[in-house]
């Protein structure tokens, strides 16, 4: 556990949180500042800071829980669907891996992403970025 991690404190009960899901490896609790009511954060119990730090054997089980929460947004809350989002380092308000699962309804006012979009200069530039990413993978 990181000594100053808000999420670790919620997991150990040092800080209150409205738990939604608990397994041996993961937990989910309501976001204290929800985008919409029911907005939930899923986290690994182990203090892991970003998705690239998550051990490969945990990736599948982690996203199985994200999938379960997305389904629960519809079945339990009557949402039409969900928004699933995650930051890694940049804009990550708590340095503990967490995935937002937010209930969505048609015409709820949420529009696309909250940051400006850009364009590639041309097809050649797009191909260069794709090649760089392929090489790293």
N, CA, C and O of each residue as an XYZ file, in Angstrom:
548
protein
N       0.838     -1.189      0.000
C       0.000      0.000      0.000
C       0.873      1.239      0.000
O       1.867      1.296      0.724
N       0.525      2.207     -0.782
C       1.204      3.493     -0.757
C       0.653      4.279      0.429
O      -0.562      4.357      0.609
N       1.525      4.854      1.229
C       1.089      5.467      2.484
C       0.153      6.653      2.309
O      -0.620      6.950      3.220
N       0.193      7.330      1.193
C      -0.663      8.500      1.015
C      -1.690      8.317     -0.097
O      -2.241      9.301     -0.589
N      -1.954      7.104     -0.493
C      -2.888      6.851     -1.585
C      -4.323      6.812     -1.057
O      -4.667      5.988     -0.209
N      -5.145      7.714     -1.574
C      -6.549      7.796     -1.183
C      -7.262      6.471     -1.444
O      -8.041      6.011     -0.609
N      -7.000      5.856     -2.596
C      -7.690      4.612     -2.927
C      -7.249      3.476     -2.015
O      -8.077      2.657     -1.615
N      -5.969      3.407     -1.677
C      -5.508      2.381     -0.731
C      -6.181      2.578      0.630
O      -6.520      1.608      1.308
N      -6.370      3.834      1.022
C      -7.054      4.121      2.287
C      -8.511      3.674      2.240
O      -9.035      3.194      3.245
N      -9.165      3.818      1.111
C     -10.544      3.331      0.969
C     -10.556      1.808      1.059
O     -11.428      1.225      1.704
N      -9.585      1.166      0.411
C      -9.533     -0.299      0.405
C      -9.277     -0.880      1.790
O      -9.769     -1.963      2.106
N      -8.513     -0.171      2.621
C      -8.229     -0.677      3.971
C      -9.253     -0.210      4.998
O      -9.204     -0.631      6.154
N     -10.177      0.652      4.592
C     -11.195      1.147      5.508
C     -10.765      2.369      6.296
O     -11.521      2.850      7.140
N      -9.566      2.883      6.041
C      -9.109      4.092      6.728
C      -9.912      5.308      6.283
O     -10.038      6.283      7.025
N     -10.442      5.248      5.098
C     -11.244      6.336      4.532
C     -12.543      5.701      4.051
O     -12.545      4.565      3.575
N     -13.640      6.427      4.174
C     -14.918      5.837      3.759
C     -15.052      5.838      2.240
O     -14.506      6.690      1.539
N     -15.786      4.868      1.774
C     -16.090      4.736      0.360
C     -17.302      3.839      0.214
O     -17.494      2.913      1.001
N     -18.105      4.105     -0.773
C     -19.301      3.298     -0.997
C     -18.935      2.156     -1.941
O     -18.927      2.316     -3.161
N     -18.632      0.997     -1.348
C     -18.185     -0.161     -2.116
C     -19.312     -0.721     -2.967
O     -20.459     -0.826     -2.532
N     -18.951     -1.077     -4.189
C     -19.891     -1.626     -5.154
C     -19.535     -3.069     -5.463
O     -20.420     -3.899     -5.669
N     -18.251     -3.373     -5.496
C     -17.778     -4.700     -5.878
C     -16.502     -5.002     -5.104
O     -15.643     -4.134     -4.951
N     -16.382     -6.222     -4.621
C     -15.155     -6.623     -3.936
C     -14.816     -8.052     -4.308
O     -15.628     -8.962     -4.140
N     -13.612     -8.238     -4.813
C     -13.073     -9.575     -5.062
C     -11.723     -9.630     -4.362
O     -11.288     -8.641     -3.771
N     -11.062    -10.774     -4.424
C      -9.753    -10.898     -3.800
C      -8.736     -9.943     -4.419
O      -7.851     -9.450     -3.719
N      -8.850     -9.674     -5.727
C      -7.852     -8.851     -6.418
C      -8.300     -7.424     -6.707
O      -7.459     -6.542     -6.880
N      -9.619     -7.177     -6.764
C     -10.119     -5.881     -7.212
C     -11.260     -5.394     -6.334
O     -11.905     -6.166     -5.625
N     -11.484     -4.098     -6.403
C     -12.627     -3.510     -5.707
C     -13.142     -2.356     -6.562
O     -12.418     -1.801     -7.389
N     -14.383     -2.016     -6.347
C     -14.979     -0.877     -7.038
C     -15.823     -0.115     -6.035
O     -16.483     -0.698     -5.175
N     -15.786      1.200     -6.167
C     -16.536      2.065     -5.270
C     -17.017      3.282     -6.041
O     -16.474      3.632     -7.088
N     -18.052      3.920     -5.496
C     -18.603      5.093     -6.157
C     -17.573      6.217     -6.171
O     -16.850      6.419     -5.194
N     -17.510      6.942     -7.277
C     -16.657      8.116     -7.379
C     -17.239      9.182     -6.463
O     -18.450      9.405     -6.472
N     -16.403      9.843     -5.676
C     -16.863     10.863     -4.734
C     -17.385     12.108     -5.460
O     -18.176     12.869     -4.902
N     -16.944     12.312     -6.697
C     -17.408     13.447     -7.500
C     -17.908     12.902     -8.832
O     -17.239     13.051     -9.855
N     -19.082     12.272     -8.824
C     -19.555     11.558    -10.011
C     -19.924     12.466    -11.171
O     -20.440     13.569    -10.991
N     -19.646     11.973    -12.354
C     -20.112     12.631    -13.567
C     -21.633     12.498    -13.631
O     -22.345     13.467    -13.897
N     -22.114     11.280    -13.382
C     -23.541     10.994    -13.218
C     -23.660     10.041    -12.029
O     -22.705      9.329    -11.718
N     -24.800     10.014    -11.369
C     -24.989      9.134    -10.216
C     -24.789      7.681    -10.636
O     -25.347      7.225    -11.634
N     -23.985      6.964     -9.857
C     -23.637      5.589    -10.173
C     -22.228      5.464    -10.745
O     -21.712      4.353    -10.874
N     -21.596      6.593    -11.090
C     -20.214      6.626    -11.601
C     -19.324      5.869    -10.615
O     -19.233      6.228     -9.441
N     -18.682      4.836    -11.103
C     -17.920      3.913    -10.261
C     -16.479      3.832    -10.726
O     -16.188      3.939    -11.917
N     -15.576      3.641     -9.764
C     -14.163      3.431    -10.055
C     -13.799      2.006     -9.679
O     -14.114      1.552     -8.579
N     -13.144      1.306    -10.577
C     -12.637     -0.030    -10.249
C     -11.125      0.069    -10.140
O     -10.470      0.717    -10.956
N     -10.580     -0.583     -9.120
C      -9.142     -0.514     -8.840
C      -8.617     -1.904     -8.471
O      -9.365     -2.744     -7.971
N      -7.325     -2.140     -8.721
C      -6.725     -3.346     -8.155
C      -6.487     -3.105     -6.664
O      -6.191     -1.978     -6.266
N      -6.607     -4.124     -5.849
C      -6.345     -3.983     -4.413
C      -4.873     -3.653     -4.168
O      -4.545     -2.868     -3.278
N      -4.012     -4.244     -4.946
C      -2.584     -3.964     -4.851
C      -2.340     -2.559     -5.399
O      -2.958     -2.166     -6.389
N      -1.453     -1.807     -4.770
C      -1.161     -0.459     -5.256
C      -0.344     -0.555     -6.543
O       0.862     -0.801     -6.529
N      -1.043     -0.352     -7.643
C      -0.446     -0.354     -8.979
C      -0.832      0.985     -9.582
O      -2.005      1.357     -9.566
N       0.141      1.712    -10.112
C      -0.139      3.089    -10.521
C      -0.790      3.252    -11.887
O      -1.687      4.082    -12.033
N      -0.370      2.490    -12.892
C      -0.913      2.693    -14.240
C      -1.193      1.352    -14.902
O      -0.729      0.311    -14.436
N      -1.946      1.383    -15.979
C      -2.253      0.166    -16.720
C      -0.987     -0.560    -17.198
O      -0.931     -1.786    -17.100
N       0.035      0.151    -17.712
C       1.248     -0.569    -18.109
C       1.940     -1.291    -16.941
O       2.707     -2.227    -17.168
N       1.678     -0.868    -15.699
C       2.263     -1.518    -14.523
C       1.488     -2.768    -14.093
O       2.001     -3.578    -13.320
N       0.272     -2.927    -14.585
C      -0.564     -4.068    -14.189
C       0.032     -5.349    -14.754
O       0.220     -5.445    -15.967
N       0.336     -6.341    -13.913
C       0.894     -7.592    -14.433
C      -0.053     -8.225    -15.460
O      -1.270     -8.235    -15.277
N       0.522     -8.743    -16.527
C      -0.251     -9.302    -17.635
C      -1.311    -10.310    -17.170
O      -2.431    -10.269    -17.679
N      -1.008    -11.214    -16.225
C      -2.048    -12.163    -15.805
C      -3.265    -11.501    -15.150
O      -4.321    -12.123    -15.040
N      -3.123    -10.239    -14.714
C      -4.237     -9.541    -14.070
C      -5.072     -8.726    -15.056
O      -6.175     -8.300    -14.717
N      -4.566     -8.504    -16.266
C      -5.264     -7.642    -17.224
C      -6.643     -8.204    -17.570
O      -7.638     -7.484    -17.493
N      -6.712     -9.462    -17.943
C      -8.000    -10.076    -18.288
C      -8.986    -10.028    -17.136
O     -10.106     -9.550    -17.311
N      -8.597    -10.515    -15.952
C      -9.518    -10.462    -14.820
C      -9.954     -9.033    -14.455
O     -11.099     -8.813    -14.061
N      -9.043     -8.076    -14.589
C      -9.390     -6.677    -14.299
C     -10.499     -6.207    -15.245
O     -11.506     -5.650    -14.807
N     -10.303     -6.436    -16.533
C     -11.300     -5.958    -17.483
C     -12.576     -6.794    -17.474
O     -13.610     -6.333    -17.957
N     -12.528     -8.007    -16.939
C     -13.768     -8.756    -16.725
C     -14.633     -8.028    -15.695
O     -15.856     -7.990    -15.827
N     -14.004     -7.453    -14.674
C     -14.757     -6.702    -13.662
C     -15.286     -5.395    -14.247
O     -16.403     -4.983    -13.933
N     -14.484     -4.736    -15.103
C     -14.958     -3.535    -15.794
C     -16.196     -3.889    -16.622
O     -17.181     -3.152    -16.632
N     -16.129     -5.027    -17.314
C     -17.250     -5.483    -18.143
C     -18.494     -5.725    -17.284
O     -19.600     -5.346    -17.669
N     -18.314     -6.349    -16.133
C     -19.441     -6.601    -15.227
C     -20.085     -5.291    -14.782
O     -21.309     -5.169    -14.744
N     -19.243     -4.313    -14.446
C     -19.772     -3.021    -14.018
C     -20.530     -2.325    -15.144
O     -21.576     -1.719    -14.913
N     -19.999     -2.413    -16.361
C     -20.680     -1.804    -17.502
C     -22.072     -2.422    -17.679
O     -23.037     -1.719    -17.976
N     -22.161     -3.718    -17.496
C     -23.455     -4.398    -17.604
C     -24.385     -3.977    -16.471
O     -25.587     -3.807    -16.678
N     -23.823     -3.810    -15.266
C     -24.634     -3.416    -14.110
C     -25.205     -2.010    -14.262
O     -26.275     -1.715    -13.729
N     -24.506     -1.150    -14.977
C     -25.022      0.203    -15.202
C     -26.374      0.141    -15.917
O     -27.268      0.946    -15.656
N     -26.502     -0.818    -16.810
C     -27.746     -0.987    -17.559
C     -28.780     -1.730    -16.715
O     -29.909     -1.263    -16.563
N     -28.399     -2.884    -16.164
C     -29.381     -3.711    -15.463
C     -29.832     -3.123    -14.127
O     -31.002     -3.250    -13.767
N     -28.934     -2.486    -13.389
C     -29.292     -1.979    -12.064
C     -29.780     -0.537    -12.083
O     -30.643     -0.158    -11.291
N     -29.229      0.264    -12.983
C     -29.556      1.689    -12.969
C     -30.463      2.120    -14.113
O     -30.918      3.263    -14.153
N     -30.727      1.201    -15.050
C     -31.569      1.551    -16.180
C     -30.876      2.446    -17.192
O     -31.538      3.087    -18.010
N     -29.547      2.497    -17.147
C     -28.804      3.303    -18.117
C     -28.946      2.685    -19.505
O     -29.229      1.495    -19.644
N     -28.746      3.504    -20.516
C     -28.775      3.002    -21.888
C     -27.441      2.362    -22.263
O     -27.375      1.557    -23.191
N     -26.394      2.715    -21.553
C     -25.050      2.210    -21.818
C     -24.100      2.803    -20.805
O     -24.515      3.219    -19.723
N     -22.820      2.845    -21.154
C     -21.842      3.384    -20.214
C     -20.675      4.011    -20.954
O     -20.430      3.732    -22.128
N     -19.972      4.856    -20.241
C     -18.703      5.416    -20.693
C     -17.645      4.772    -19.828
O     -17.789      4.717    -18.607
N     -16.584      4.285    -20.444
C     -15.482      3.675    -19.705
C     -14.229      4.455    -20.056
O     -13.884      4.593    -21.229
N     -13.544      4.966    -19.032
C     -12.376      5.795    -19.280
C     -11.286      5.550    -18.267
O     -11.522      5.084    -17.152
N     -10.068      5.885    -18.699
C      -8.916      5.661    -17.839
C      -7.790      6.594    -18.261
O      -7.532      6.763    -19.452
N      -7.136      7.185    -17.305
C      -5.934      7.977    -17.561
C      -4.744      7.221    -17.007
O      -4.874      6.463    -16.046
N      -3.596      7.425    -17.606
C      -2.350      6.850    -17.114
C      -1.353      7.988    -16.964
O      -0.876      8.546    -17.952
N      -1.049      8.320    -15.731
C      -0.137      9.388    -15.325
C      -0.741     10.769    -15.604
O      -1.093     11.478    -14.661
N      -0.868     11.168    -16.874
C      -1.409     12.487    -17.201
C      -2.904     12.503    -16.877
O      -3.644     11.615    -17.300
N      -3.334     13.493    -16.143
C      -4.730     13.671    -15.711
C      -5.212     12.559    -14.784
O      -6.417     12.406    -14.583
N      -4.303     11.793    -14.226
C      -4.670     10.743    -13.278
C      -4.641     11.387    -11.889
O      -3.575     11.520    -11.289
N      -5.799     11.783    -11.385
C      -5.866     12.550    -10.140
C      -5.374     11.768     -8.924
O      -4.864     12.366     -7.977
N      -5.516     10.458     -8.934
C      -4.987      9.602     -7.873
C      -4.037      8.619     -8.543
O      -4.447      7.900     -9.453
N      -2.776      8.571     -8.116
C      -1.803      7.688     -8.764
C      -1.968      6.214     -8.357
O      -1.049      5.594     -7.823
N      -3.133      5.690     -8.619
C      -3.475      4.280     -8.383
C      -4.361      3.920     -9.563
O      -5.357      4.599     -9.811
N      -4.024      2.869    -10.294
C      -4.796      2.468    -11.460
C      -6.280      2.439    -11.124
O      -6.696      1.818    -10.146
N      -7.062      3.112    -11.937
C      -8.512      3.087    -11.772
C      -9.177      3.330    -13.113
O      -8.704      4.105    -13.944
N     -10.280      2.646    -13.287
C     -11.075      2.782    -14.498
C     -12.437      3.316    -14.106
O     -13.097      2.795    -13.207
N     -12.844      4.371    -14.802
C     -14.154      4.974    -14.568
C     -15.201      4.208    -15.374
O     -15.014      3.974    -16.569
N     -16.277      3.823    -14.742
C     -17.414      3.224    -15.433
C     -18.600      4.130    -15.085
O     -19.054      4.184    -13.941
N     -19.081      4.832    -16.101
C     -20.079      5.879    -15.897
C     -21.367      5.501    -16.631
O     -21.335      5.212    -17.828
N     -22.502      5.501    -15.919
C     -23.767      5.210    -16.603
C     -24.109      6.328    -17.576
O     -23.901      7.505    -17.283
N     -24.632      5.955    -18.728
C     -25.015      6.932    -19.750
C     -26.461      6.705    -20.153
O     -26.937      5.571    -20.212
N     -27.139      7.785    -20.424
C     -28.478      7.722    -21.004
C     -28.491      8.629    -22.232
O     -27.724      9.587    -22.322
N     -29.350      8.318    -23.146
C     -29.456      9.153    -24.334
C     -29.793     10.584    -23.930
O     -30.629     10.813    -23.056
N     -29.153     11.515    -24.559
C     -29.375     12.947    -24.313
C     -29.031     13.350    -22.877
O     -29.676     14.235    -22.314
N     -28.014     12.704    -22.275
C     -27.599     13.068    -20.916
C     -26.697     14.297    -20.885
O     -26.308     14.754    -19.810
N     -26.363     14.834    -22.056
C     -25.570     16.053    -22.115
C     -24.078     15.838    -22.291
O     -23.353     16.784    -22.596
N     -23.606     14.616    -22.106
C     -22.181     14.346    -22.276
C     -21.899     14.221    -23.766
O     -22.539     13.430    -24.459
N     -20.968     14.980    -24.244
C     -20.673     15.005    -25.676
C     -19.212     14.667    -25.916
O     -18.326     15.456    -25.588
N     -18.963     13.514    -26.477
C     -17.619     13.141    -26.917
C     -16.553     13.271    -25.853
O     -16.816     13.115    -24.661
N     -15.352     13.559    -26.300
C     -14.224     13.718    -25.397
C     -14.147     15.153    -24.916
O     -14.718     16.052    -25.534
N     -13.452     15.368    -23.828
C     -13.361     16.686    -23.218
C     -12.090     17.420    -23.620
O     -11.731     18.409    -22.981
N     -11.420     16.980    -24.627
C     -10.193     17.625    -25.067
C     -10.256     17.837    -26.568
O     -11.001     17.157    -27.273
N      -9.452     18.805    -27.059
C      -9.522     19.110    -28.495
C      -8.988     17.964    -29.348
O      -8.049     17.268    -28.961
N      -9.591     17.786    -30.489
C      -9.142     16.791    -31.454
C      -8.159     17.433    -32.412
O      -8.126     18.657    -32.541
N      -7.365     16.629    -33.081
C      -6.420     17.122    -34.071
C      -6.534     16.276    -35.321
O      -7.345     15.351    -35.377
N      -5.740     16.581    -36.308
C      -5.721     15.801    -37.545
C      -4.275     15.538    -37.922
O      -3.376     16.303    -37.574
N      -4.068     14.440    -38.642
C      -2.756     14.195    -39.213
C      -2.585     15.121    -40.412
O      -3.542     15.419    -41.126
N      -1.356     15.568    -40.619
C      -1.063     16.469    -41.730
C      -1.499     15.865    -43.047
O      -2.069     16.535    -43.908
N      -1.205     14.529    -43.185
C      -1.561     13.815    -44.407
C      -1.465     12.318    -44.115
O      -1.154     11.917    -42.994
N      -1.731     11.507    -45.116
C      -1.676     10.052    -44.953
C      -0.274      9.583    -44.579
O      -0.119      8.620    -43.828
N       0.739     10.255    -45.097
C       2.131      9.883    -44.801
C       2.444     10.053    -43.315
O       3.091      9.196    -42.712
N       1.990     11.145    -42.732
C       2.221     11.356    -41.309
C       1.476     10.302    -40.481
O       2.019      9.777    -39.509
N       0.250      9.999    -40.863
C      -0.515      8.967    -40.156
C       0.202      7.626    -40.253
O       0.295      6.901    -39.262
N       0.710      7.288    -41.434
C       1.430      6.031    -41.624
C       2.691      5.990    -40.763
O       3.047      4.933    -40.242
N       3.375      7.137    -40.608
C       4.576      7.190    -39.780
C       4.236      6.897    -38.307
O       4.953      6.142    -37.651
N       3.148      7.487    -37.786
C       2.747      7.230    -36.410
C       2.362      5.761    -36.222
O       2.727      5.141    -35.223
N       1.634      5.219    -37.172
C       1.249      3.803    -37.087
C       2.484      2.917    -37.084
O       2.544      1.946    -36.330
N       3.471      3.236    -37.916
C       4.701      2.446    -37.980
C       5.479      2.516    -36.681
O       6.013      1.504    -36.228
N       5.554      3.689    -36.076
C       6.245      3.833    -34.791
C       5.593      2.962    -33.716
O       6.280      2.290    -32.947
N       4.272      2.983    -33.674
C       3.556      2.182    -32.676
C       3.713      0.688    -32.939
O       3.914     -0.089    -32.005
N       3.623      0.281    -34.204
C       3.824     -1.129    -34.546
C       5.209     -1.591    -34.129
O       5.361     -2.685    -33.585
N       6.220     -0.770    -34.377
C       7.602     -1.125    -34.024
C       7.753     -1.295    -32.504
O       8.483     -2.171    -32.042
N       7.060     -0.457    -31.741
C       7.160     -0.555    -30.274
C       6.434     -1.784    -29.756
O       6.789     -2.311    -28.702
N       5.421     -2.250    -30.483
C       4.658     -3.428    -30.032
C       5.362     -4.706    -30.423
O       4.871     -5.796    -30.130
